[in-house]
């Protein structure tokens, strides 16, 4: 489907709040800092009433995808987040390609899924015509077994767009072994074969002290660790802390926001194995430079 032979990468998480959003943002920022044509893509997002961003064309997407687009030096666009399930009070609003679609709630679930998958596919195709790298972000866990047949954001996305997957787990609380090994065990063999590496995020302490943990996980799963990322405190944009995001109207113009975005991206990239990332995750994509990128803060946010 990707007419430019785009490299499709899907960042999966063992659950919500493990840091998929910031990992996706950091990879977009890193590739953009090397002059690569890269875009974020989150097929389906979940949002509270205050988690949306209005694009220049007036369409509504999740604020996190706006952050990721800006990290890639792009203007946010509705193709980057075709579906958003938005809660407003006790009501659910379904945003399709930037606009509310109130009639969808009356359509049977199976028919609704077919229609929404068609929207996702069209948006991805348009992005694939423009970009060499599409860094996709999953939603929640890929192994919610009771709703896998209606998946719009995880394993169906990987299969449809022939994506290589990275699995992110959080070490902020106990259970990272169970979450990573358990998630992989619940995937089918075909789904599991797409997962080419895992990332331990939100690690408290010296990552070097987790060497035995990395070894155990690699032995149990048969896939390599792409990095152990220490917890980064004081983040007010996305991911690690539950504070409110910056007001959408100041995101693109705020120097403070740009500095924080660079701080997050540089912190994550610093603790990733860039060679493994390029070889296992981005293999087959347009030629990658494995040299250390220039400081991301040296590049202006457009």
ChimeraX commands (.cxc) that place a marker at each C-alpha (Angstrom):
marker #1 position 0.00,0.00,0.00 radius 0.5
marker #1 position 2.94,2.32,0.56 radius 0.5
marker #1 position 3.78,3.61,-2.89 radius 0.5
marker #1 position 7.09,5.16,-1.77 radius 0.5
marker #1 position 8.14,1.85,-0.18 radius 0.5
marker #1 position 7.65,3.53,3.18 radius 0.5
marker #1 position 9.06,1.93,6.31 radius 0.5
marker #1 position 6.10,1.26,8.60 radius 0.5
marker #1 position 6.99,1.03,12.28 radius 0.5
marker #1 position 4.36,0.37,14.95 radius 0.5
marker #1 position 5.10,1.28,18.57 radius 0.5
marker #1 position 3.04,-1.06,20.74 radius 0.5
marker #1 position 2.65,-0.93,24.51 radius 0.5
marker #1 position 2.06,-3.59,27.12 radius 0.5
marker #1 position -0.71,-1.31,28.43 radius 0.5
marker #1 position -1.76,2.31,28.43 radius 0.5
marker #1 position 0.60,4.88,30.01 radius 0.5
marker #1 position 3.85,2.99,29.34 radius 0.5
marker #1 position 5.24,5.82,27.18 radius 0.5
marker #1 position 4.36,4.88,23.60 radius 0.5
marker #1 position 3.59,8.49,22.78 radius 0.5
marker #1 position 6.98,9.87,23.79 radius 0.5
marker #1 position 8.88,6.99,22.17 radius 0.5
marker #1 position 7.01,7.67,18.92 radius 0.5
marker #1 position 7.71,11.39,19.25 radius 0.5
marker #1 position 11.42,10.77,19.88 radius 0.5
marker #1 position 11.83,8.51,16.85 radius 0.5
marker #1 position 10.04,11.08,14.68 radius 0.5
marker #1 position 12.28,13.83,16.04 radius 0.5
marker #1 position 15.44,11.78,15.51 radius 0.5
marker #1 position 14.60,10.87,11.90 radius 0.5
marker #1 position 13.57,14.45,11.14 radius 0.5
marker #1 position 16.85,15.72,12.60 radius 0.5
marker #1 position 18.62,13.59,9.97 radius 0.5
marker #1 position 16.58,15.11,7.18 radius 0.5
marker #1 position 14.31,12.09,6.71 radius 0.5
marker #1 position 10.74,12.36,5.43 radius 0.5
marker #1 position 8.90,11.05,8.50 radius 0.5
marker #1 position 5.37,11.36,9.84 radius 0.5
marker #1 position 3.54,10.12,12.92 radius 0.5
marker #1 position 0.34,8.11,12.51 radius 0.5
marker #1 position -2.06,6.99,15.24 radius 0.5
marker #1 position -5.01,5.24,13.61 radius 0.5
marker #1 position -7.24,5.53,16.67 radius 0.5
marker #1 position -6.87,7.59,19.83 radius 0.5
marker #1 position -8.84,8.01,23.04 radius 0.5
marker #1 position -9.27,11.49,24.46 radius 0.5
marker #1 position -10.89,13.34,27.30 radius 0.5
marker #1 position -12.69,16.55,26.44 radius 0.5
marker #1 position -9.49,18.59,26.80 radius 0.5
marker #1 position -7.09,16.36,24.86 radius 0.5
marker #1 position -7.76,17.51,21.32 radius 0.5
marker #1 position -6.05,19.88,18.89 radius 0.5
marker #1 position -7.62,21.76,16.01 radius 0.5
marker #1 position -5.52,21.74,12.85 radius 0.5
marker #1 position -5.09,24.64,10.44 radius 0.5
marker #1 position -7.88,23.20,8.27 radius 0.5
marker #1 position -10.22,23.05,11.27 radius 0.5
marker #1 position -10.10,19.29,11.80 radius 0.5
marker #1 position -9.76,17.79,15.27 radius 0.5
marker #1 position -7.04,15.32,16.26 radius 0.5
marker #1 position -5.51,14.20,19.55 radius 0.5
marker #1 position -3.08,16.72,21.02 radius 0.5
marker #1 position -0.41,14.00,21.29 radius 0.5
marker #1 position -0.38,13.53,17.52 radius 0.5
marker #1 position -0.03,17.29,17.16 radius 0.5
marker #1 position 3.04,17.08,19.42 radius 0.5
marker #1 position 4.47,14.25,17.31 radius 0.5
marker #1 position 3.85,16.13,14.07 radius 0.5
marker #1 position 5.60,19.23,15.37 radius 0.5
marker #1 position 8.48,17.01,16.53 radius 0.5
marker #1 position 8.80,15.85,12.91 radius 0.5
marker #1 position 8.74,19.49,11.71 radius 0.5
marker #1 position 5.30,19.05,10.18 radius 0.5
marker #1 position 2.00,20.86,10.45 radius 0.5
marker #1 position -0.52,18.62,12.26 radius 0.5
marker #1 position -3.00,17.03,9.84 radius 0.5
marker #1 position -6.12,14.93,10.29 radius 0.5
marker #1 position -4.57,12.07,8.28 radius 0.5
marker #1 position -2.17,11.58,11.20 radius 0.5
marker #1 position -5.04,10.62,13.55 radius 0.5
marker #1 position -8.08,9.60,11.50 radius 0.5
marker #1 position -10.17,8.36,14.45 radius 0.5
marker #1 position -10.60,9.81,17.92 radius 0.5
marker #1 position -12.99,8.47,20.54 radius 0.5
marker #1 position -13.61,11.52,22.71 radius 0.5
marker #1 position -15.36,11.49,26.05 radius 0.5
marker #1 position -17.23,14.64,27.01 radius 0.5
marker #1 position -18.82,14.20,30.42 radius 0.5
marker #1 position -20.68,10.89,30.26 radius 0.5
marker #1 position -21.01,10.98,26.47 radius 0.5
marker #1 position -18.78,9.44,23.80 radius 0.5
marker #1 position -18.13,11.44,20.64 radius 0.5
marker #1 position -16.55,9.71,17.63 radius 0.5
marker #1 position -14.33,12.00,15.55 radius 0.5
marker #1 position -13.70,10.68,12.03 radius 0.5
marker #1 position -11.15,12.50,9.87 radius 0.5
marker #1 position -11.37,15.56,12.06 radius 0.5
marker #1 position -15.16,15.88,12.36 radius 0.5
marker #1 position -17.83,14.45,14.70 radius 0.5
marker #1 position -19.79,11.51,13.27 radius 0.5
marker #1 position -22.87,11.19,15.51 radius 0.5
marker #1 position -24.55,8.61,13.28 radius 0.5
marker #1 position -21.84,6.01,13.87 radius 0.5
marker #1 position -23.24,4.99,17.24 radius 0.5
marker #1 position -26.36,3.70,15.49 radius 0.5
marker #1 position -24.42,1.41,13.12 radius 0.5
marker #1 position -23.85,-2.24,14.18 radius 0.5
marker #1 position -20.36,-2.72,15.61 radius 0.5
marker #1 position -19.20,-5.08,12.84 radius 0.5
marker #1 position -20.27,-2.68,10.07 radius 0.5
marker #1 position -18.81,0.27,11.95 radius 0.5
marker #1 position -15.44,-1.47,12.21 radius 0.5
marker #1 position -15.36,-2.13,8.46 radius 0.5
marker #1 position -16.13,1.52,7.69 radius 0.5
marker #1 position -13.55,2.85,10.13 radius 0.5
marker #1 position -10.85,0.52,8.83 radius 0.5
marker #1 position -11.48,1.91,5.36 radius 0.5
marker #1 position -10.93,5.46,6.68 radius 0.5
marker #1 position -7.68,4.42,8.38 radius 0.5
marker #1 position -6.43,2.73,5.21 radius 0.5
marker #1 position -7.14,5.79,3.04 radius 0.5
marker #1 position -5.34,8.11,5.44 radius 0.5
marker #1 position -2.33,5.82,5.63 radius 0.5
marker #1 position -2.18,5.58,1.84 radius 0.5
marker #1 position -2.04,9.36,1.53 radius 0.5
marker #1 position 0.77,9.57,4.09 radius 0.5
marker #1 position 2.64,6.76,2.34 radius 0.5
marker #1 position 2.59,8.80,-0.87 radius 0.5
marker #1 position 4.49,11.60,0.90 radius 0.5
marker #1 position 6.78,10.03,3.49 radius 0.5
marker #1 position 9.57,7.45,3.64 radius 0.5
marker #1 position 8.98,6.63,7.31 radius 0.5
marker #1 position 5.60,6.23,9.01 radius 0.5
marker #1 position 6.01,5.88,12.77 radius 0.5
marker #1 position 2.70,4.54,14.02 radius 0.5
marker #1 position 1.50,4.42,17.62 radius 0.5
marker #1 position -0.80,1.72,18.92 radius 0.5
marker #1 position -3.53,2.24,21.49 radius 0.5
marker #1 position -3.66,0.53,24.88 radius 0.5
marker #1 position -2.64,-3.13,24.79 radius 0.5
marker #1 position -2.50,-5.29,21.64 radius 0.5
marker #1 position -3.86,-8.32,23.53 radius 0.5
marker #1 position -7.29,-7.23,24.73 radius 0.5
marker #1 position -8.58,-10.63,23.64 radius 0.5
marker #1 position -12.30,-9.87,23.84 radius 0.5
marker #1 position -12.07,-7.07,21.25 radius 0.5
marker #1 position -9.24,-8.24,18.97 radius 0.5
marker #1 position -11.69,-8.98,16.16 radius 0.5
marker #1 position -12.62,-5.29,16.16 radius 0.5
marker #1 position -9.05,-3.98,16.49 radius 0.5
marker #1 position -8.40,-0.62,14.86 radius 0.5
marker #1 position -5.01,0.30,16.26 radius 0.5
marker #1 position -2.67,-2.60,17.03 radius 0.5
marker #1 position -2.28,-6.04,15.41 radius 0.5
marker #1 position -4.68,-5.28,12.57 radius 0.5
marker #1 position -2.62,-2.18,11.77 radius 0.5
marker #1 position 0.65,-4.14,11.81 radius 0.5
marker #1 position -0.75,-6.76,9.45 radius 0.5
marker #1 position -2.51,-4.33,7.11 radius 0.5
marker #1 position 0.49,-2.06,6.66 radius 0.5
marker #1 position 3.18,-4.75,6.98 radius 0.5
marker #1 position 4.77,-3.03,9.96 radius 0.5
marker #1 position 7.70,-3.97,12.14 radius 0.5
marker #1 position 6.71,-3.60,15.78 radius 0.5
marker #1 position 8.48,-2.37,18.89 radius 0.5
marker #1 position 6.97,-3.31,22.27 radius 0.5
marker #1 position 7.26,-0.75,25.08 radius 0.5
marker #1 position 6.94,-1.78,28.72 radius 0.5
marker #1 position 7.13,0.37,31.84 radius 0.5
marker #1 position 9.40,-0.30,34.82 radius 0.5
marker #1 position 7.89,2.53,36.85 radius 0.5
marker #1 position 6.10,-0.07,38.96 radius 0.5
marker #1 position 6.74,-3.79,39.39 radius 0.5
marker #1 position 5.63,-6.27,36.75 radius 0.5
marker #1 position 7.68,-5.41,33.69 radius 0.5
marker #1 position 8.71,-9.06,33.18 radius 0.5
marker #1 position 5.12,-10.29,33.28 radius 0.5
marker #1 position 3.90,-7.47,31.06 radius 0.5
marker #1 position 6.46,-8.00,28.29 radius 0.5
marker #1 position 6.62,-11.80,28.37 radius 0.5
marker #1 position 2.86,-12.06,28.88 radius 0.5
marker #1 position 2.01,-9.71,26.03 radius 0.5
marker #1 position 4.23,-11.62,23.62 radius 0.5
marker #1 position 2.79,-14.96,24.80 radius 0.5
marker #1 position -0.76,-13.79,24.06 radius 0.5
marker #1 position 0.07,-12.72,20.51 radius 0.5
marker #1 position -0.35,-15.27,17.73 radius 0.5
marker #1 position 2.82,-16.65,16.19 radius 0.5
marker #1 position 2.34,-14.44,13.12 radius 0.5
marker #1 position 1.75,-11.34,15.25 radius 0.5
marker #1 position 4.74,-12.15,17.45 radius 0.5
marker #1 position 7.01,-12.51,14.42 radius 0.5
marker #1 position 6.49,-8.80,13.68 radius 0.5
marker #1 position 7.88,-7.70,17.07 radius 0.5
marker #1 position 11.57,-7.05,16.44 radius 0.5
marker #1 position 12.56,-5.49,19.75 radius 0.5
marker #1 position 11.37,-4.24,23.12 radius 0.5
marker #1 position 12.03,-1.10,25.16 radius 0.5
marker #1 position 12.00,-0.74,28.94 radius 0.5
marker #1 position 10.71,2.73,29.76 radius 0.5
marker #1 position 10.46,4.78,32.98 radius 0.5
marker #1 position 13.30,2.92,34.71 radius 0.5
marker #1 position 14.27,4.36,38.10 radius 0.5
marker #1 position 18.00,4.19,38.77 radius 0.5
marker #1 position 21.03,3.30,36.66 radius 0.5
marker #1 position 19.97,1.36,33.53 radius 0.5
marker #1 position 23.24,-0.58,33.78 radius 0.5
marker #1 position 21.90,-2.15,36.96 radius 0.5
marker #1 position 19.19,-3.86,34.94 radius 0.5
marker #1 position 21.61,-5.86,32.78 radius 0.5
marker #1 position 20.47,-9.16,34.31 radius 0.5
marker #1 position 16.86,-8.19,33.69 radius 0.5
marker #1 position 17.59,-7.43,30.04 radius 0.5
marker #1 position 19.38,-10.77,29.67 radius 0.5
marker #1 position 16.45,-12.67,31.17 radius 0.5
marker #1 position 13.93,-10.91,28.94 radius 0.5
marker #1 position 16.01,-11.47,25.81 radius 0.5
marker #1 position 16.44,-15.16,26.65 radius 0.5
marker #1 position 12.73,-15.64,27.41 radius 0.5
marker #1 position 11.43,-13.71,24.40 radius 0.5
marker #1 position 14.10,-14.31,21.77 radius 0.5
marker #1 position 14.10,-10.64,20.76 radius 0.5
marker #1 position 16.60,-7.91,21.65 radius 0.5
marker #1 position 16.22,-5.00,24.01 radius 0.5
marker #1 position 16.46,-1.73,22.09 radius 0.5
marker #1 position 17.04,0.33,25.22 radius 0.5
marker #1 position 16.38,0.93,28.90 radius 0.5
marker #1 position 15.12,4.50,29.28 radius 0.5
marker #1 position 15.40,6.15,32.71 radius 0.5
marker #1 position 12.37,7.93,34.09 radius 0.5
marker #1 position 12.41,11.60,33.11 radius 0.5
marker #1 position 10.80,13.85,35.70 radius 0.5
marker #1 position 9.19,17.23,35.22 radius 0.5
marker #1 position 7.47,16.46,31.91 radius 0.5
marker #1 position 4.36,18.54,31.27 radius 0.5
marker #1 position 3.68,17.65,27.64 radius 0.5
marker #1 position 2.80,13.99,27.05 radius 0.5
marker #1 position 3.25,10.53,28.44 radius 0.5
marker #1 position 5.05,10.22,31.74 radius 0.5
marker #1 position 2.98,12.42,34.01 radius 0.5
marker #1 position -0.74,12.98,34.05 radius 0.5
marker #1 position -0.69,16.78,34.15 radius 0.5
marker #1 position -2.60,18.78,31.56 radius 0.5
marker #1 position -1.03,19.30,28.14 radius 0.5
marker #1 position -0.12,22.83,27.04 radius 0.5
marker #1 position -2.95,24.82,25.52 radius 0.5
marker #1 position -3.14,23.80,21.83 radius 0.5
marker #1 position -2.89,27.37,20.54 radius 0.5
marker #1 position 0.56,27.87,22.11 radius 0.5
marker #1 position 2.12,24.54,21.17 radius 0.5
marker #1 position 3.58,25.50,17.81 radius 0.5
marker #1 position 4.93,28.88,18.89 radius 0.5
marker #1 position 6.17,28.22,22.42 radius 0.5
marker #1 position 9.95,28.15,22.81 radius 0.5
marker #1 position 9.52,26.49,26.20 radius 0.5
marker #1 position 7.50,23.72,24.58 radius 0.5
marker #1 position 10.15,23.26,21.87 radius 0.5
marker #1 position 12.87,22.98,24.50 radius 0.5
marker #1 position 10.89,20.41,26.46 radius 0.5
marker #1 position 10.17,18.42,23.32 radius 0.5
marker #1 position 13.88,18.34,22.48 radius 0.5
marker #1 position 14.73,17.39,26.06 radius 0.5
marker #1 position 12.34,14.44,25.93 radius 0.5
marker #1 position 13.45,13.27,22.50 radius 0.5
marker #1 position 17.16,13.57,23.23 radius 0.5
marker #1 position 16.75,11.72,26.54 radius 0.5
marker #1 position 15.00,8.80,24.86 radius 0.5
marker #1 position 17.30,8.62,21.83 radius 0.5
marker #1 position 20.37,8.76,24.11 radius 0.5
marker #1 position 19.26,5.52,25.77 radius 0.5
marker #1 position 18.24,3.64,22.62 radius 0.5
marker #1 position 20.56,1.41,20.65 radius 0.5
marker #1 position 20.44,3.36,17.39 radius 0.5
marker #1 position 22.26,0.68,15.42 radius 0.5
marker #1 position 19.75,-1.99,16.45 radius 0.5
marker #1 position 16.91,0.45,15.84 radius 0.5
marker #1 position 18.14,1.13,12.31 radius 0.5
marker #1 position 19.02,-2.47,11.48 radius 0.5
marker #1 position 16.03,-4.29,12.98 radius 0.5
marker #1 position 13.26,-1.71,12.98 radius 0.5
marker #1 position 14.05,0.51,9.99 radius 0.5
marker #1 position 15.74,-2.11,7.79 radius 0.5
marker #1 position 14.60,-1.96,4.20 radius 0.5
marker #1 position 13.84,1.74,4.45 radius 0.5
marker #1 position 15.75,4.50,2.66 radius 0.5
marker #1 position 19.40,4.56,3.70 radius 0.5
marker #1 position 19.93,5.38,7.36 radius 0.5
marker #1 position 22.88,7.25,8.82 radius 0.5
marker #1 position 24.14,5.55,11.97 radius 0.5
marker #1 position 26.25,8.51,13.03 radius 0.5
marker #1 position 25.18,10.44,16.09 radius 0.5
marker #1 position 22.61,13.03,14.98 radius 0.5
marker #1 position 23.21,16.72,15.47 radius 0.5
marker #1 position 21.62,18.15,18.64 radius 0.5
marker #1 position 17.90,18.25,17.97 radius 0.5
marker #1 position 17.63,21.67,19.53 radius 0.5
marker #1 position 19.79,23.00,16.70 radius 0.5
marker #1 position 16.90,22.44,14.29 radius 0.5
marker #1 position 14.11,25.00,14.32 radius 0.5
marker #1 position 10.57,23.85,14.90 radius 0.5
marker #1 position 8.64,24.91,11.84 radius 0.5
marker link #1:1,2 radius 0.2
marker link #1:2,3 radius 0.2
marker link #1:3,4 radius 0.2
marker link #1:4,5 radius 0.2
marker link #1:5,6 radius 0.2
marker link #1:6,7 radius 0.2
marker link #1:7,8 radius 0.2
marker link #1:8,9 radius 0.2
marker link #1:9,10 radius 0.2
marker link #1:10,11 radius 0.2
marker link #1:11,12 radius 0.2
marker link #1:12,13 radius 0.2
marker link #1:13,14 radius 0.2
marker link #1:14,15 radius 0.2
marker link #1:15,16 radius 0.2
marker link #1:16,17 radius 0.2
marker link #1:17,18 radius 0.2
marker link #1:18,19 radius 0.2
marker link #1:19,20 radius 0.2
marker link #1:20,21 radius 0.2
marker link #1:21,22 radius 0.2
marker link #1:22,23 radius 0.2
marker link #1:23,24 radius 0.2
marker link #1:24,25 radius 0.2
marker link #1:25,26 radius 0.2
marker link #1:26,27 radius 0.2
marker link #1:27,28 radius 0.2
marker link #1:28,29 radius 0.2
marker link #1:29,30 radius 0.2
marker link #1:30,31 radius 0.2
marker link #1:31,32 radius 0.2
marker link #1:32,33 radius 0.2
marker link #1:33,34 radius 0.2
marker link #1:34,35 radius 0.2
marker link #1:35,36 radius 0.2
marker link #1:36,37 radius 0.2
marker link #1:37,38 radius 0.2
marker link #1:38,39 radius 0.2
marker link #1:39,40 radius 0.2
marker link #1:40,41 radius 0.2
marker link #1:41,42 radius 0.2
marker link #1:42,43 radius 0.2
marker link #1:43,44 radius 0.2
marker link #1:44,45 radius 0.2
marker link #1:45,46 radius 0.2
marker link #1:46,47 radius 0.2
marker link #1:47,48 radius 0.2
marker link #1:48,49 radius 0.2
marker link #1:49,50 radius 0.2
marker link #1:50,51 radius 0.2
marker link #1:51,52 radius 0.2
marker link #1:52,53 radius 0.2
marker link #1:53,54 radius 0.2
marker link #1:54,55 radius 0.2
marker link #1:55,56 radius 0.2
marker link #1:56,57 radius 0.2
marker link #1:57,58 radius 0.2
marker link #1:58,59 radius 0.2
marker link #1:59,60 radius 0.2
marker link #1:60,61 radius 0.2
marker link #1:61,62 radius 0.2
marker link #1:62,63 radius 0.2
marker link #1:63,64 radius 0.2
marker link #1:64,65 radius 0.2
marker link #1:65,66 radius 0.2
marker link #1:66,67 radius 0.2
marker link #1:67,68 radius 0.2
marker link #1:68,69 radius 0.2
marker link #1:69,70 radius 0.2
marker link #1:70,71 radius 0.2
marker link #1:71,72 radius 0.2
marker link #1:72,73 radius 0.2
marker link #1:73,74 radius 0.2
marker link #1:74,75 radius 0.2
marker link #1:75,76 radius 0.2
marker link #1:76,77 radius 0.2
marker link #1:77,78 radius 0.2
marker link #1:78,79 radius 0.2
marker link #1:79,80 radius 0.2
marker link #1:80,81 radius 0.2
marker link #1:81,82 radius 0.2
marker link #1:82,83 radius 0.2
marker link #1:83,84 radius 0.2
marker link #1:84,85 radius 0.2
marker link #1:85,86 radius 0.2
marker link #1:86,87 radius 0.2
marker link #1:87,88 radius 0.2
marker link #1:88,89 radius 0.2
marker link #1:89,90 radius 0.2
marker link #1:90,91 radius 0.2
marker link #1:91,92 radius 0.2
marker link #1:92,93 radius 0.2
marker link #1:93,94 radius 0.2
marker link #1:94,95 radius 0.2
marker link #1:95,96 radius 0.2
marker link #1:96,97 radius 0.2
marker link #1:97,98 radius 0.2
marker link #1:98,99 radius 0.2
marker link #1:99,100 radius 0.2
marker link #1:100,101 radius 0.2
marker link #1:101,102 radius 0.2
marker link #1:102,103 radius 0.2
marker link #1:103,104 radius 0.2
marker link #1:104,105 radius 0.2
marker link #1:105,106 radius 0.2
marker link #1:106,107 radius 0.2
marker link #1:107,108 radius 0.2
marker link #1:108,109 radius 0.2
marker link #1:109,110 radius 0.2
marker link #1:110,111 radius 0.2
marker link #1:111,112 radius 0.2
marker link #1:112,113 radius 0.2
marker link #1:113,114 radius 0.2
marker link #1:114,115 radius 0.2
marker link #1:115,116 radius 0.2
marker link #1:116,117 radius 0.2
marker link #1:117,118 radius 0.2
marker link #1:118,119 radius 0.2
marker link #1:119,120 radius 0.2
marker link #1:120,121 radius 0.2
marker link #1:121,122 radius 0.2
marker link #1:122,123 radius 0.2
marker link #1:123,124 radius 0.2
marker link #1:124,125 radius 0.2
marker link #1:125,126 radius 0.2
marker link #1:126,127 radius 0.2
marker link #1:127,128 radius 0.2
marker link #1:128,129 radius 0.2
marker link #1:129,130 radius 0.2
marker link #1:130,131 radius 0.2
marker link #1:131,132 radius 0.2
marker link #1:132,133 radius 0.2
marker link #1:133,134 radius 0.2
marker link #1:134,135 radius 0.2
marker link #1:135,136 radius 0.2
marker link #1:136,137 radius 0.2
marker link #1:137,138 radius 0.2
marker link #1:138,139 radius 0.2
marker link #1:139,140 radius 0.2
marker link #1:140,141 radius 0.2
marker link #1:141,142 radius 0.2
marker link #1:142,143 radius 0.2
marker link #1:143,144 radius 0.2
marker link #1:144,145 radius 0.2
marker link #1:145,146 radius 0.2
marker link #1:146,147 radius 0.2
marker link #1:147,148 radius 0.2
marker link #1:148,149 radius 0.2
marker link #1:149,150 radius 0.2
marker link #1:150,151 radius 0.2
marker link #1:151,152 radius 0.2
marker link #1:152,153 radius 0.2
marker link #1:153,154 radius 0.2
marker link #1:154,155 radius 0.2
marker link #1:155,156 radius 0.2
marker link #1:156,157 radius 0.2
marker link #1:157,158 radius 0.2
marker link #1:158,159 radius 0.2
marker link #1:159,160 radius 0.2
marker link #1:160,161 radius 0.2
marker link #1:161,162 radius 0.2
marker link #1:162,163 radius 0.2
marker link #1:163,164 radius 0.2
marker link #1:164,165 radius 0.2
marker link #1:165,166 radius 0.2
marker link #1:166,167 radius 0.2
marker link #1:167,168 radius 0.2
marker link #1:168,169 radius 0.2
marker link #1:169,170 radius 0.2
marker link #1:170,171 radius 0.2
marker link #1:171,172 radius 0.2
marker link #1:172,173 radius 0.2
marker link #1:173,174 radius 0.2
marker link #1:174,175 radius 0.2
marker link #1:175,176 radius 0.2
marker link #1:176,177 radius 0.2
marker link #1:177,178 radius 0.2
marker link #1:178,179 radius 0.2
marker link #1:179,180 radius 0.2
marker link #1:180,181 radius 0.2
marker link #1:181,182 radius 0.2
marker link #1:182,183 radius 0.2
marker link #1:183,184 radius 0.2
marker link #1:184,185 radius 0.2
marker link #1:185,186 radius 0.2
marker link #1:186,187 radius 0.2
marker link #1:187,188 radius 0.2
marker link #1:188,189 radius 0.2
marker link #1:189,190 radius 0.2
marker link #1:190,191 radius 0.2
marker link #1:191,192 radius 0.2
marker link #1:192,193 radius 0.2
marker link #1:193,194 radius 0.2
marker link #1:194,195 radius 0.2
marker link #1:195,196 radius 0.2
marker link #1:196,197 radius 0.2
marker link #1:197,198 radius 0.2
marker link #1:198,199 radius 0.2
marker link #1:199,200 radius 0.2
marker link #1:200,201 radius 0.2
marker link #1:201,202 radius 0.2
marker link #1:202,203 radius 0.2
marker link #1:203,204 radius 0.2
marker link #1:204,205 radius 0.2
marker link #1:205,206 radius 0.2
marker link #1:206,207 radius 0.2
marker link #1:207,208 radius 0.2
marker link #1:208,209 radius 0.2
marker link #1:209,210 radius 0.2
marker link #1:210,211 radius 0.2
marker link #1:211,212 radius 0.2
marker link #1:212,213 radius 0.2
marker link #1:213,214 radius 0.2
marker link #1:214,215 radius 0.2
marker link #1:215,216 radius 0.2
marker link #1:216,217 radius 0.2
marker link #1:217,218 radius 0.2
marker link #1:218,219 radius 0.2
marker link #1:219,220 radius 0.2
marker link #1:220,221 radius 0.2
marker link #1:221,222 radius 0.2
marker link #1:222,223 radius 0.2
marker link #1:223,224 radius 0.2
marker link #1:224,225 radius 0.2
marker link #1:225,226 radius 0.2
marker link #1:226,227 radius 0.2
marker link #1:227,228 radius 0.2
marker link #1:228,229 radius 0.2
marker link #1:229,230 radius 0.2
marker link #1:230,231 radius 0.2
marker link #1:231,232 radius 0.2
marker link #1:232,233 radius 0.2
marker link #1:233,234 radius 0.2
marker link #1:234,235 radius 0.2
marker link #1:235,236 radius 0.2
marker link #1:236,237 radius 0.2
marker link #1:237,238 radius 0.2
marker link #1:238,239 radius 0.2
marker link #1:239,240 radius 0.2
marker link #1:240,241 radius 0.2
marker link #1:241,242 radius 0.2
marker link #1:242,243 radius 0.2
marker link #1:243,244 radius 0.2
marker link #1:244,245 radius 0.2
marker link #1:245,246 radius 0.2
marker link #1:246,247 radius 0.2
marker link #1:247,248 radius 0.2
marker link #1:248,249 radius 0.2
marker link #1:249,250 radius 0.2
marker link #1:250,251 radius 0.2
marker link #1:251,252 radius 0.2
marker link #1:252,253 radius 0.2
marker link #1:253,254 radius 0.2
marker link #1:254,255 radius 0.2
marker link #1:255,256 radius 0.2
marker link #1:256,257 radius 0.2
marker link #1:257,258 radius 0.2
marker link #1:258,259 radius 0.2
marker link #1:259,260 radius 0.2
marker link #1:260,261 radius 0.2
marker link #1:261,262 radius 0.2
marker link #1:262,263 radius 0.2
marker link #1:263,264 radius 0.2
marker link #1:264,265 radius 0.2
marker link #1:265,266 radius 0.2
marker link #1:266,267 radius 0.2
marker link #1:267,268 radius 0.2
marker link #1:268,269 radius 0.2
marker link #1:269,270 radius 0.2
marker link #1:270,271 radius 0.2
marker link #1:271,272 radius 0.2
marker link #1:272,273 radius 0.2
marker link #1:273,274 radius 0.2
marker link #1:274,275 radius 0.2
marker link #1:275,276 radius 0.2
marker link #1:276,277 radius 0.2
marker link #1:277,278 radius 0.2
marker link #1:278,279 radius 0.2
marker link #1:279,280 radius 0.2
marker link #1:280,281 radius 0.2
marker link #1:281,282 radius 0.2
marker link #1:282,283 radius 0.2
marker link #1:283,284 radius 0.2
marker link #1:284,285 radius 0.2
marker link #1:285,286 radius 0.2
marker link #1:286,287 radius 0.2
marker link #1:287,288 radius 0.2
marker link #1:288,289 radius 0.2
marker link #1:289,290 radius 0.2
marker link #1:290,291 radius 0.2
marker link #1:291,292 radius 0.2
marker link #1:292,293 radius 0.2
marker link #1:293,294 radius 0.2
marker link #1:294,295 radius 0.2
marker link #1:295,296 radius 0.2
marker link #1:296,297 radius 0.2
marker link #1:297,298 radius 0.2
marker link #1:298,299 radius 0.2
marker link #1:299,300 radius 0.2
marker link #1:300,301 radius 0.2
marker link #1:301,302 radius 0.2
view
